[in-house]
Amino acid sequence: MSCSDNDILDSGVSSTIEVDSVFLSKDSIFFSDEEYQDWLSTRHNTDTSSYLRIENGRALFNSNCNNCHPNNFRKPATGPALGNVTMYRDMTWLIEYTKSSTKMIKSGDILATCLFYNWQGSVMNNFEHLTDKEIENIYLYIEDESKNQKIKKDEVKYIKNCNLDSLSSRW
């Protein structure tokens, strides 16, 4: 049996696939669906659905966030460093802020306003096109990567000064 990229194999049917040796190495491993799910859960020390959500978050982060927030998560760039941000902000706030920081600033949200002033009046791009679940996946990736990078709890500073009276007097 030979396959094209668009062919889908029925996992319940025994099949033989010819693979050009250029795509194989001595370390190549082949799995059944069940073996693959087992491997994923062992390899990533998490269940498969969590792993897939984290990987989705990684892809979304790289395509939407990485220009302003480098994925070393320790140092700020155009936007603040994000290491361990989920320890300091609840998911509802993070989702709302990511969708529209401008709306949150206009509504008087203290943290959004502090970030606005700390970043000299810059606002984060709005990501209203992303679903809540996609944004949550981005933060799951940030949380997972913060652990992988062994970022200490208080290593990253998000807001230098949150005295709104002194901050607003500069504007």
Buried (B, 14 or more C-beta within 10 A) or exposed (E): EEEEEEEEEEEEEEEEEEEEEEEEEEEEEEEEEEEBBEEBBEEBEBEBEBBBBBBBBBBBBEEBBEEBBBBEBBEBEEBBBBBBBBEBBEEEBBBBBBBBBBBBBEEEBEBBBBBBBBBEEEBBBEBEEBEEEBBBBBBBBBBBBBEEBEBEEEBBEBBEEBEEEEBEEEE
